[in-house]
């Protein structure tokens, strides 16, 4: 069922599918209540119908929610409904350790193995202290962060997968490569099962391959129970013996022979880090008493055998008998080896004409055939005196020697000083086999696993490389180097790089909407989302100053890579425009009244107050000779109370 676009319990919005597992699918979602990105693991429908599985899923998921460690993915919420059962976890950006191993295409360095394993053991010790056993430790459940740290995922879910081991169907292949023997047999498991799985994971990192491989899950489970893995040093001799010893001890079939805790294993790793040349010589005492582990590096051999001096005579006699038991197969082995060496030497002597038993044959000079075409060698050997030489031809793949030419010979010879041999000498010629030429297949569009199988089937060596492929389907091949159709020699040294669409889109981030937020809050939101603030442009706006009014790219558009910049436009308060003071019209002063007045001037209407720019220079009008009908009294008449002025 596709949950994309749905809301779980009205709180968790499912945005897109980011991973598929055998029992659950993982989606990228949003916690609408806390406004954060989360990962939502939803149990598949086929498991949701089992009441027992649902009960265990509920109980164990709530138990692991108490785990709190920097190397463990944090669980935020668990829900078991009528149909949907899910776990809400922190969303981790990165690639799995399995993807990193495949991307490298070769064994990791011992420093990388120590770095990753130490963090896994710290996480396991924390979980074991809380009573939680992972039961499904594998590189697919280890997430590598951008800073080199790791996060262990899927705690507790592996308890549900035990039914897979009983049926050993093909869906169990992903985990059956790493399960402990007791898990493969369906027995009860404890923290030492996680130690075994960690050892398998170390083996894969150090050697570049799994210790047990088969097309059938049942066959792999049987191998986990009964077969011993090829020692690390035989697969990769460049591995320091100390880290190889730690790996092989963790992979012991008997839980009693393994490290008894993650902390014990971590102590040995710390000793190795202090002295990479250290060797851990692990032996086991078996017999009637329970098996005991003896660390010869940490304990003297005498103290181990004498039990610290506290054992009595009877225990010492028992230990002595065990010691004799060890010597018997050693002596027998030496005897068989000596007999074998003598037999091989005798056979070679009989096959070699240089011994006295072949004295009746004449001596001949043996040429040096190295570098010659075998067709020419055949012609030489047909002619006397070499026609009695007994020849055996072995073809070997060698890219440095032309096909059909002799690589080496036994016995060897020198053209300048040819070897003297009997005429019936046995001669072995190693001839370069013709290299098979194949075309690089067209695997574009195939899943990564399918493409790897196709390329391996042609005798070529695939190398997976994660690339940002835009809208291409995750984990599908988008291109190859060399291109399809290119001719190559079928050899383990002929690499074909397959570019696979990255499942993490190279840490792509969705662009959040910050329009309407203050510049400070917008910066904090973008940094929380793994993005950065680009250019900030202040634009006059009616919005409150400092408010983001536009962003580029917009929210909901194409995602950006981690650290990508988002450009912002921020409201700037409009400038204050000061109103200019009111402008006043200049006024013309009123001229004083004339000293003489007449009736005509008194009755004349007032003139225009605006002065004439060019006044008319005409003389003043003459006063009217007619007397006023009602003349005004003279202005200088004295008041009636005053006496009249004196007559002159």
KOLTORZA-28003 format. One record per residue (C-alpha): residue number from 1; x, y, z. Coordinates in nm, 2 decimals, padded with zeros to 4 digits. Layout:
N
PT	NUM	X	Y	Z
...
This chain:
648
PT	1	00.00	00.00	00.00
PT	2	00.13	00.35	-00.09
PT	3	00.10	00.59	00.20
PT	4	00.25	00.89	00.03
PT	5	00.03	01.20	00.08
PT	6	-00.16	01.05	00.37
PT	7	-00.15	01.16	00.74
PT	8	-00.11	00.91	01.02
PT	9	-00.31	01.00	01.32
PT	10	-00.35	01.35	01.19
PT	11	00.01	01.43	01.29
PT	12	00.26	01.26	01.06
PT	13	00.24	01.35	00.69
PT	14	00.40	01.09	00.46
PT	15	00.60	01.27	00.19
PT	16	00.79	01.00	-00.01
PT	17	00.92	00.65	00.00
PT	18	01.29	00.64	00.08
PT	19	01.36	00.27	00.16
PT	20	01.21	-00.08	00.14
PT	21	01.29	-00.37	00.36
PT	22	01.18	-00.73	00.41
PT	23	00.93	-00.64	00.68
PT	24	00.87	-00.27	00.66
PT	25	00.89	00.03	00.43
PT	26	01.05	00.36	00.54
PT	27	00.90	00.69	00.44
PT	28	01.02	01.05	00.47
PT	29	00.76	01.24	00.66
PT	30	00.68	01.56	00.85
PT	31	00.58	01.58	01.22
PT	32	00.32	01.85	01.19
PT	33	00.30	01.90	01.56
PT	34	00.67	01.97	01.61
PT	35	00.74	02.09	01.26
PT	36	01.04	01.86	01.20
PT	37	01.14	01.60	00.93
PT	38	01.11	01.24	01.05
PT	39	01.14	00.89	00.91
PT	40	00.83	00.67	00.94
PT	41	00.88	00.29	00.93
PT	42	00.55	00.12	00.85
PT	43	00.50	-00.25	00.90
PT	44	00.40	-00.43	00.58
PT	45	00.04	-00.54	00.55
PT	46	00.13	-00.92	00.55
PT	47	00.27	-00.88	00.90
PT	48	-00.01	-00.67	01.02
PT	49	-00.26	-00.96	01.01
PT	50	-00.07	-01.16	01.28
PT	51	-00.19	-01.07	01.63
PT	52	00.13	-01.22	01.78
PT	53	00.36	-01.02	01.56
PT	54	00.16	-00.70	01.62
PT	55	00.18	-00.76	02.00
PT	56	00.56	-00.82	01.99
PT	57	00.60	-00.52	01.75
PT	58	00.42	-00.30	02.00
PT	59	00.60	-00.42	02.31
PT	60	00.95	-00.43	02.16
PT	61	00.92	-00.10	01.98
PT	62	00.82	00.08	02.30
PT	63	01.11	-00.09	02.48
PT	64	01.37	00.04	02.22
PT	65	01.22	00.39	02.25
PT	66	01.41	00.42	02.58
PT	67	01.75	00.39	02.40
PT	68	01.93	00.72	02.39
PT	69	02.28	00.70	02.24
PT	70	02.46	00.91	01.98
PT	71	02.52	00.60	01.77
PT	72	02.16	00.48	01.78
PT	73	01.88	00.62	01.57
PT	74	01.64	00.80	01.81
PT	75	01.28	00.67	01.82
PT	76	01.02	00.94	01.87
PT	77	00.69	00.76	01.86
PT	78	00.53	00.42	01.82
PT	79	00.17	00.35	01.71
PT	80	-00.02	00.03	01.66
PT	81	-00.36	00.09	01.51
PT	82	-00.62	-00.14	01.36
PT	83	-00.44	-00.16	01.03
PT	84	-00.13	00.06	01.03
PT	85	00.16	-00.01	01.26
PT	86	00.45	00.23	01.25
PT	87	00.75	00.38	01.43
PT	88	00.86	00.74	01.40
PT	89	01.23	00.80	01.41
PT	90	01.48	01.07	01.34
PT	91	01.55	01.11	00.97
PT	92	01.92	01.04	00.90
PT	93	02.08	01.17	00.58
PT	94	02.37	00.95	00.46
PT	95	02.44	00.61	00.31
PT	96	02.44	00.27	00.46
PT	97	02.77	00.08	00.54
PT	98	02.67	-00.18	00.27
PT	99	02.64	00.09	00.01
PT	100	02.98	00.23	00.12
PT	101	03.14	-00.12	00.09
PT	102	02.99	-00.17	-00.26
PT	103	03.09	00.18	-00.37
PT	104	03.45	00.12	-00.26
PT	105	03.46	-00.21	-00.46
PT	106	03.76	-00.34	-00.25
PT	107	03.84	-00.42	00.11
PT	108	03.83	-00.13	00.35
PT	109	04.14	-00.03	00.53
PT	110	04.19	-00.17	00.88
PT	111	04.16	00.19	01.02
PT	112	03.82	00.23	00.86
PT	113	03.71	-00.11	01.00
PT	114	03.83	-00.01	01.35
PT	115	03.66	00.33	01.32
PT	116	03.32	00.18	01.22
PT	117	03.33	-00.13	01.45
PT	118	03.41	00.07	01.76
PT	119	03.10	00.29	01.72
PT	120	02.88	-00.02	01.65
PT	121	03.01	-00.18	01.97
PT	122	02.94	00.13	02.17
PT	123	02.59	00.13	02.05
PT	124	02.55	-00.24	02.12
PT	125	02.68	-00.21	02.47
PT	126	02.43	00.07	02.55
PT	127	02.15	-00.14	02.41
PT	128	02.26	-00.46	02.59
PT	129	02.28	-00.26	02.92
PT	130	01.91	-00.17	02.86
PT	131	01.82	-00.54	02.79
PT	132	01.77	-00.49	02.42
PT	133	01.93	-00.73	02.17
PT	134	01.95	-00.61	01.81
PT	135	01.95	-00.96	01.64
PT	136	01.99	-00.81	01.30
PT	137	02.33	-00.64	01.29
PT	138	02.43	-00.60	00.92
PT	139	02.58	-00.33	00.71
PT	140	02.24	-00.25	00.57
PT	141	02.14	-00.14	00.92
PT	142	02.44	00.09	00.98
PT	143	02.40	00.44	00.85
PT	144	02.72	00.65	00.78
PT	145	02.68	01.02	00.84
PT	146	02.85	01.30	00.65
PT	147	03.09	01.36	00.94
PT	148	03.20	01.00	00.95
PT	149	02.99	00.89	01.24
PT	150	02.75	00.60	01.23
PT	151	02.39	00.53	01.35
PT	152	02.26	00.18	01.42
PT	153	01.91	00.13	01.30
PT	154	01.62	-00.12	01.33
PT	155	01.67	-00.21	01.70
PT	156	01.43	-00.48	01.81
PT	157	01.26	-00.54	01.47
PT	158	01.48	-00.84	01.40
PT	159	01.29	-01.03	01.67
PT	160	01.01	-01.05	01.42
PT	161	01.24	-01.20	01.16
PT	162	01.30	-01.53	01.35
PT	163	01.02	-01.69	01.16
PT	164	01.22	-01.63	00.84
PT	165	01.49	-01.85	00.97
PT	166	01.26	-02.14	01.03
PT	167	01.13	-02.13	00.68
PT	168	01.46	-02.00	00.53
PT	169	01.28	-01.86	00.23
PT	170	01.44	-01.63	-00.02
PT	171	01.33	-01.32	00.16
PT	172	01.56	-01.41	00.44
PT	173	01.88	-01.38	00.23
PT	174	01.94	-01.02	00.33
PT	175	01.98	-01.12	00.69
PT	176	02.08	-01.49	00.68
PT	177	02.44	-01.39	00.57
PT	178	02.49	-01.23	00.91
PT	179	02.29	-01.44	01.16
PT	180	02.45	-01.64	01.43
PT	181	02.44	-02.02	01.43
PT	182	02.20	-02.03	01.72
PT	183	01.96	-01.80	01.53
PT	184	01.99	-02.02	01.22
PT	185	01.88	-02.32	01.44
PT	186	01.59	-02.13	01.59
PT	187	01.74	-02.14	01.94
PT	188	01.72	-01.86	02.20
PT	189	01.97	-01.59	02.15
PT	190	02.14	-01.34	02.37
PT	191	02.38	-01.05	02.33
PT	192	02.65	-01.28	02.19
PT	193	02.44	-01.32	01.87
PT	194	02.51	-00.95	01.81
PT	195	02.88	-01.01	01.86
PT	196	02.88	-01.29	01.59
PT	197	02.70	-01.06	01.34
PT	198	02.95	-00.78	01.41
PT	199	03.23	-01.03	01.34
PT	200	03.07	-01.12	01.00
PT	201	03.04	-00.75	00.92
PT	202	03.41	-00.70	01.01
PT	203	03.50	-01.00	00.79
PT	204	03.32	-00.85	00.49
PT	205	03.49	-00.51	00.54
PT	206	03.84	-00.66	00.57
PT	207	03.81	-00.91	00.28
PT	208	03.56	-00.75	00.05
PT	209	03.34	-01.06	00.05
PT	210	03.11	-01.25	00.28
PT	211	03.23	-01.56	00.46
PT	212	02.94	-01.78	00.34
PT	213	02.76	-01.73	00.01
PT	214	02.51	-01.94	-00.18
PT	215	02.21	-01.88	-00.39
PT	216	01.99	-02.06	-00.14
PT	217	01.91	-01.92	00.20
PT	218	01.88	-02.27	00.34
PT	219	02.23	-02.35	00.23
PT	220	02.37	-02.03	00.39
PT	221	02.19	-02.11	00.71
PT	222	02.35	-02.46	00.71
PT	223	02.69	-02.31	00.65
PT	224	02.65	-02.07	00.94
PT	225	02.58	-02.37	01.16
PT	226	02.85	-02.61	01.04
PT	227	03.11	-02.45	00.82
PT	228	03.42	-02.26	00.93
PT	229	03.50	-01.94	00.74
PT	230	03.83	-01.91	00.55
PT	231	04.06	-01.72	00.78
PT	232	04.08	-01.35	00.71
PT	233	04.46	-01.36	00.65
PT	234	04.42	-01.63	00.38
PT	235	04.17	-01.41	00.19
PT	236	04.36	-01.08	00.25
PT	237	04.72	-01.13	00.37
PT	238	04.76	-00.75	00.41
PT	239	04.53	-00.74	00.71
PT	240	04.71	-00.69	01.04
PT	241	04.70	-01.02	01.24
PT	242	04.56	-00.85	01.55
PT	243	04.24	-00.73	01.39
PT	244	04.21	-01.06	01.20
PT	245	04.23	-01.25	01.53
PT	246	03.95	-01.03	01.68
PT	247	03.73	-01.09	01.38
PT	248	03.77	-01.47	01.39
PT	249	03.71	-01.49	01.76
PT	250	03.38	-01.29	01.73
PT	251	03.28	-01.54	01.46
PT	252	03.32	-01.84	01.68
PT	253	03.04	-02.10	01.63
PT	254	03.02	-02.16	02.00
PT	255	02.88	-01.86	02.19
PT	256	03.11	-01.95	02.48
PT	257	03.41	-01.89	02.26
PT	258	03.31	-01.55	02.15
PT	259	03.35	-01.22	02.33
PT	260	03.10	-01.23	02.61
PT	261	03.01	-00.86	02.57
PT	262	03.06	-00.58	02.33
PT	263	03.27	-00.41	02.60
PT	264	03.51	-00.71	02.60
PT	265	03.55	-00.69	02.22
PT	266	03.60	-00.31	02.24
PT	267	03.88	-00.36	02.49
PT	268	04.07	-00.58	02.25
PT	269	04.02	-00.33	01.97
PT	270	04.16	-00.05	02.19
PT	271	04.46	-00.27	02.26
PT	272	04.50	-00.31	01.88
PT	273	04.47	00.06	01.83
PT	274	04.76	00.12	02.08
PT	275	04.98	-00.15	01.91
PT	276	04.87	-00.25	01.56
PT	277	05.14	-00.52	01.55
PT	278	04.99	-00.71	01.85
PT	279	04.87	-01.07	01.80
PT	280	04.59	-01.23	01.99
PT	281	04.66	-01.60	02.02
PT	282	04.32	-01.75	02.11
PT	283	04.30	-02.11	02.23
PT	284	04.01	-02.31	02.37
PT	285	04.02	-02.58	02.64
PT	286	03.75	-02.84	02.57
PT	287	03.65	-03.14	02.76
PT	288	03.43	-03.23	03.05
PT	289	03.45	-02.89	03.21
PT	290	03.28	-02.59	03.04
PT	291	03.48	-02.44	02.76
PT	292	03.70	-02.16	02.87
PT	293	03.87	-01.88	02.66
PT	294	04.24	-01.83	02.71
PT	295	04.40	-01.50	02.59
PT	296	04.77	-01.57	02.56
PT	297	04.84	-01.21	02.52
PT	298	04.67	-01.10	02.83
PT	299	04.76	-01.40	03.05
PT	300	05.07	-01.61	03.09
PT	301	05.04	-01.97	02.97
PT	302	05.14	-02.12	03.30
PT	303	04.88	-01.92	03.49
PT	304	04.61	-02.04	03.24
PT	305	04.71	-02.41	03.28
PT	306	04.75	-02.40	03.66
PT	307	04.44	-02.20	03.72
PT	308	04.64	-01.94	03.91
PT	309	04.79	-02.20	04.14
PT	310	04.47	-02.29	04.31
PT	311	04.41	-02.63	04.13
PT	312	04.50	-02.96	04.30
PT	313	04.69	-03.25	04.16
PT	314	04.39	-03.41	04.00
PT	315	04.30	-03.11	03.79
PT	316	04.66	-03.08	03.69
PT	317	04.66	-03.44	03.57
PT	318	04.35	-03.37	03.36
PT	319	04.51	-03.07	03.20
PT	320	04.83	-03.27	03.13
PT	321	04.62	-03.53	02.95
PT	322	04.46	-03.26	02.74
PT	323	04.81	-03.13	02.66
PT	324	04.91	-03.48	02.54
PT	325	04.59	-03.48	02.34
PT	326	04.71	-03.17	02.16
PT	327	05.06	-03.32	02.09
PT	328	04.93	-03.64	01.93
PT	329	04.77	-03.47	01.62
PT	330	05.07	-03.24	01.59
PT	331	05.31	-03.53	01.58
PT	332	05.08	-03.72	01.34
PT	333	05.06	-03.41	01.12
PT	334	05.43	-03.38	01.10
PT	335	05.47	-03.74	01.01
PT	336	05.21	-03.72	00.73
PT	337	05.38	-03.40	00.60
PT	338	05.72	-03.57	00.59
PT	339	05.59	-03.88	00.41
PT	340	05.41	-03.65	00.16
PT	341	05.72	-03.45	00.09
PT	342	05.92	-03.76	00.04
PT	343	05.66	-03.90	-00.19
PT	344	05.65	-03.58	-00.40
PT	345	06.03	-03.58	-00.42
PT	346	06.04	-03.94	-00.52
PT	347	05.78	-03.88	-00.79
PT	348	05.97	-03.58	-00.93
PT	349	06.29	-03.77	-00.93
PT	350	06.13	-04.05	-01.13
PT	351	05.99	-03.80	-01.37
PT	352	06.32	-03.62	-01.41
PT	353	06.58	-03.77	-01.65
PT	354	06.86	-03.62	-01.46
PT	355	06.86	-03.90	-01.21
PT	356	07.06	-04.23	-01.24
PT	357	06.75	-04.43	-01.32
PT	358	06.74	-04.28	-01.67
PT	359	07.11	-04.33	-01.75
PT	360	07.04	-04.53	-02.07
PT	361	06.91	-04.22	-02.25
PT	362	07.14	-03.98	-02.42
PT	363	07.20	-03.63	-02.29
PT	364	07.04	-03.34	-02.49
PT	365	07.05	-02.97	-02.46
PT	366	06.71	-02.82	-02.36
PT	367	06.63	-02.49	-02.52
PT	368	06.46	-02.20	-02.35
PT	369	06.11	-02.19	-02.50
PT	370	05.98	-01.89	-02.29
PT	371	05.83	-01.62	-02.51
PT	372	05.81	-01.85	-02.82
PT	373	05.47	-01.93	-02.99
PT	374	05.37	-02.28	-02.89
PT	375	05.32	-02.37	-03.26
PT	376	05.69	-02.31	-03.32
PT	377	05.78	-02.51	-03.00
PT	378	05.58	-02.80	-03.13
PT	379	05.79	-02.81	-03.45
PT	380	06.12	-02.79	-03.26
PT	381	06.01	-03.08	-03.03
PT	382	05.93	-03.30	-03.33
PT	383	06.28	-03.29	-03.45
PT	384	06.57	-03.50	-03.32
PT	385	06.72	-03.51	-03.07
PT	386	06.43	-03.36	-02.87
PT	387	06.16	-03.58	-03.02
PT	388	06.17	-03.80	-02.71
PT	389	06.09	-03.52	-02.47
PT	390	05.77	-03.58	-02.29
PT	391	05.57	-03.26	-02.30
PT	392	05.27	-03.14	-02.09
PT	393	05.10	-02.81	-02.18
PT	394	04.90	-02.61	-01.92
PT	395	04.71	-02.30	-02.02
PT	396	04.71	-02.00	-01.79
PT	397	04.55	-01.66	-01.81
PT	398	04.81	-01.39	-01.83
PT	399	04.74	-01.05	-01.97
PT	400	05.11	-00.96	-02.00
PT	401	05.19	-01.24	-02.24
PT	402	05.05	-01.28	-02.59
PT	403	04.80	-01.55	-02.62
PT	404	04.95	-01.88	-02.74
PT	405	05.30	-01.79	-02.63
PT	406	05.50	-01.98	-02.36
PT	407	05.49	-01.81	-02.02
PT	408	05.73	-02.04	-01.84
PT	409	05.87	-02.40	-01.84
PT	410	05.98	-02.67	-01.60
PT	411	06.27	-02.74	-01.60
PT	412	06.39	-02.40	-01.70
PT	413	06.68	-02.33	-01.93
PT	414	06.90	-02.05	-02.07
PT	415	06.97	-01.99	-02.43
PT	416	07.32	-01.89	-02.36
PT	417	07.39	-02.18	-02.13
PT	418	07.13	-02.45	-02.22
PT	419	07.05	-02.71	-01.96
PT	420	07.17	-03.07	-02.02
PT	421	06.89	-03.32	-01.97
PT	422	06.81	-03.68	-02.07
PT	423	06.64	-03.73	-02.40
PT	424	06.32	-03.85	-02.23
PT	425	06.30	-03.55	-01.99
PT	426	05.95	-03.45	-01.89
PT	427	05.89	-03.09	-01.99
PT	428	05.60	-02.88	-01.86
PT	429	05.51	-02.57	-02.07
PT	430	05.28	-02.30	-01.93
PT	431	05.11	-02.13	-02.23
PT	432	04.91	-01.80	-02.22
PT	433	04.54	-01.88	-02.28
PT	434	04.36	-01.67	-02.53
PT	435	04.18	-01.39	-02.35
PT	436	03.81	-01.39	-02.40
PT	437	03.68	-01.07	-02.54
PT	438	03.33	-00.96	-02.44
PT	439	03.11	-00.65	-02.50
PT	440	03.02	-00.43	-02.21
PT	441	02.65	-00.51	-02.16
PT	442	02.37	-00.25	-02.17
PT	443	02.25	-00.24	-01.81
PT	444	02.11	00.11	-01.80
PT	445	01.77	00.11	-01.62
PT	446	01.85	-00.22	-01.44
PT	447	01.87	-00.23	-01.06
PT	448	02.21	-00.22	-00.92
PT	449	02.21	-00.58	-00.80
PT	450	02.09	-00.71	-01.14
PT	451	02.35	-00.51	-01.32
PT	452	02.62	-00.64	-01.09
PT	453	02.51	-01.00	-01.16
PT	454	02.50	-00.94	-01.54
PT	455	02.85	-00.79	-01.55
PT	456	02.99	-01.07	-01.32
PT	457	02.84	-01.33	-01.55
PT	458	03.05	-01.20	-01.84
PT	459	03.38	-01.23	-01.64
PT	460	03.41	-00.86	-01.58
PT	461	03.44	-00.68	-01.25
PT	462	03.17	-00.43	-01.17
PT	463	03.23	-00.12	-00.96
PT	464	02.92	00.07	-00.83
PT	465	02.94	00.45	-00.80
PT	466	02.66	00.66	-00.66
PT	467	02.57	00.97	-00.86
PT	468	02.31	01.24	-00.84
PT	469	02.08	01.14	-01.13
PT	470	01.80	01.39	-01.09
PT	471	01.46	01.23	-01.15
PT	472	01.60	00.88	-01.23
PT	473	01.46	00.59	-01.02
PT	474	01.67	00.54	-00.70
PT	475	01.92	00.25	-00.71
PT	476	01.90	00.21	-01.09
PT	477	02.19	00.23	-01.33
PT	478	02.20	00.55	-01.53
PT	479	02.53	00.51	-01.72
PT	480	02.84	00.29	-01.75
PT	481	03.21	00.34	-01.81
PT	482	03.31	00.22	-02.06
PT	483	02.98	00.25	-02.25
PT	484	02.77	-00.05	-02.36
PT	485	02.92	-00.22	-02.66
PT	486	03.28	-00.15	-02.58
PT	487	03.50	-00.46	-02.62
PT	488	03.69	-00.57	-02.31
PT	489	03.90	-00.87	-02.20
PT	490	03.70	-01.10	-01.96
PT	491	03.92	-01.07	-01.66
PT	492	03.90	-00.99	-01.29
PT	493	04.12	-00.69	-01.37
PT	494	03.87	-00.55	-01.62
PT	495	03.65	-00.30	-01.43
PT	496	03.31	-00.17	-01.55
PT	497	03.19	00.13	-01.35
PT	498	02.82	00.15	-01.31
PT	499	02.68	00.49	-01.21
PT	500	02.38	00.43	-00.98
PT	501	02.12	00.69	-00.89
PT	502	02.19	00.79	-00.54
PT	503	01.92	00.68	-00.28
PT	504	01.99	01.00	-00.09
PT	505	02.00	01.24	-00.38
PT	506	02.34	01.35	-00.24
PT	507	02.18	01.49	00.07
PT	508	01.90	01.69	-00.10
PT	509	01.69	01.91	00.11
PT	510	01.34	02.04	00.06
PT	511	01.33	02.42	00.05
PT	512	01.11	02.54	00.34
PT	513	00.87	02.84	00.31
PT	514	01.02	03.14	00.50
PT	515	00.81	03.42	00.34
PT	516	00.64	03.62	00.61
PT	517	00.91	03.53	00.87
PT	518	01.16	03.78	01.01
PT	519	01.51	03.76	00.87
PT	520	01.64	03.61	01.19
PT	521	01.37	03.33	01.20
PT	522	01.41	03.26	00.83
PT	523	01.79	03.22	00.88
PT	524	01.73	02.98	01.16
PT	525	01.47	02.78	00.96
PT	526	01.70	02.74	00.66
PT	527	02.00	02.64	00.88
PT	528	01.78	02.38	01.05
PT	529	01.69	02.24	00.71
PT	530	02.06	02.21	00.62
PT	531	02.05	02.51	00.38
PT	532	02.22	02.85	00.39
PT	533	02.10	03.21	00.34
PT	534	02.23	03.35	00.01
PT	535	02.19	03.71	-00.09
PT	536	01.97	03.94	00.12
PT	537	01.81	04.23	-00.08
PT	538	01.63	04.50	00.10
PT	539	01.32	04.62	-00.09
PT	540	01.08	04.90	00.00
PT	541	00.76	04.74	00.12
PT	542	00.45	04.81	00.32
PT	543	00.53	04.50	00.53
PT	544	00.70	04.54	00.87
PT	545	01.07	04.61	00.83
PT	546	01.29	04.30	00.83
PT	547	01.01	04.07	00.71
PT	548	01.09	03.83	00.42
PT	549	00.87	03.91	00.13
PT	550	01.01	03.68	-00.13
PT	551	01.26	03.39	-00.17
PT	552	01.44	03.21	-00.45
PT	553	01.41	02.92	-00.51
PT	554	01.05	02.91	-00.38
PT	555	00.92	02.66	-00.13
PT	556	00.79	02.34	-00.28
PT	557	01.02	02.37	-00.59
PT	558	01.32	02.16	-00.68
PT	559	01.52	02.04	-00.37
PT	560	01.86	02.18	-00.30
PT	561	02.18	02.00	-00.19
PT	562	02.29	02.03	00.16
PT	563	02.44	02.38	00.21
PT	564	02.25	02.52	-00.09
PT	565	02.17	02.89	-00.08
PT	566	01.83	03.05	-00.07
PT	567	01.82	03.42	-00.17
PT	568	01.58	03.64	00.02
PT	569	01.41	03.98	-00.03
PT	570	01.35	04.16	00.30
PT	571	01.10	04.45	00.35
PT	572	01.27	04.79	00.40
PT	573	01.07	05.07	00.56
PT	574	00.98	05.33	00.30
PT	575	01.17	05.66	00.34
PT	576	00.99	05.94	00.54
PT	577	00.89	06.22	00.30
PT	578	00.88	06.56	00.47
PT	579	00.61	06.80	00.35
PT	580	00.75	07.14	00.23
PT	581	00.63	07.45	00.43
PT	582	00.33	07.64	00.27
PT	583	00.44	07.91	00.03
PT	584	00.29	08.27	00.11
PT	585	00.22	08.53	-00.16
PT	586	00.41	08.86	-00.12
PT	587	00.18	09.15	-00.04
PT	588	00.21	09.51	-00.18
PT	589	00.20	09.78	00.09
PT	590	-00.11	10.01	00.07
PT	591	-00.02	10.37	-00.02
PT	592	-00.12	10.64	00.23
PT	593	-00.44	10.84	00.14
PT	594	-00.40	11.16	-00.06
PT	595	-00.41	11.48	00.14
PT	596	-00.67	11.63	-00.09
PT	597	-00.98	11.46	-00.17
PT	598	-01.28	11.53	-00.39
PT	599	-01.62	11.39	-00.43
PT	600	-01.51	11.23	-00.75
PT	601	-01.22	11.06	-00.58
PT	602	-01.43	10.96	-00.29
PT	603	-01.69	10.80	-00.51
PT	604	-01.43	10.63	-00.73
PT	605	-01.43	10.25	-00.68
PT	606	-01.12	10.09	-00.52
PT	607	-00.85	10.00	-00.77
PT	608	-00.72	09.65	-00.83
PT	609	-00.49	09.56	-00.54
PT	610	-00.24	09.41	-00.79
PT	611	00.01	09.68	-00.89
PT	612	00.04	09.77	-01.25
PT	613	00.39	09.68	-01.36
PT	614	00.39	09.99	-01.58
PT	615	00.16	10.26	-01.42
PT	616	00.01	10.52	-01.64
PT	617	00.20	10.86	-01.60
PT	618	-00.12	11.08	-01.65
PT	619	-00.16	11.38	-01.41
PT	620	-00.40	11.37	-01.13
PT	621	-00.76	11.47	-01.23
PT	622	-00.87	11.82	-01.14
PT	623	-01.12	11.85	-00.86
PT	624	-01.48	11.90	-00.96
PT	625	-01.58	12.28	-00.94
PT	626	-01.93	12.19	-00.83
PT	627	-01.96	12.20	-00.45
PT	628	-02.06	11.89	-00.27
PT	629	-02.43	11.89	-00.19
PT	630	-02.34	11.77	00.15
PT	631	-01.99	11.87	00.23
PT	632	-01.82	11.69	00.51
PT	633	-01.71	11.92	00.80
PT	634	-01.35	12.03	00.79
PT	635	-01.13	11.78	00.97
PT	636	-00.97	12.05	01.18
PT	637	-01.30	12.19	01.33
PT	638	-01.25	12.21	01.70
PT	639	-01.48	12.02	01.93
PT	640	-01.79	12.23	02.03
PT	641	-01.67	12.25	02.40
PT	642	-01.35	12.42	02.30
PT	643	-01.34	12.80	02.26
PT	644	-01.30	12.93	01.90
PT	645	-00.95	13.02	01.80
PT	646	-00.83	13.38	01.83
PT	647	-00.89	13.60	01.53
PT	648	-00.56	13.72	01.39
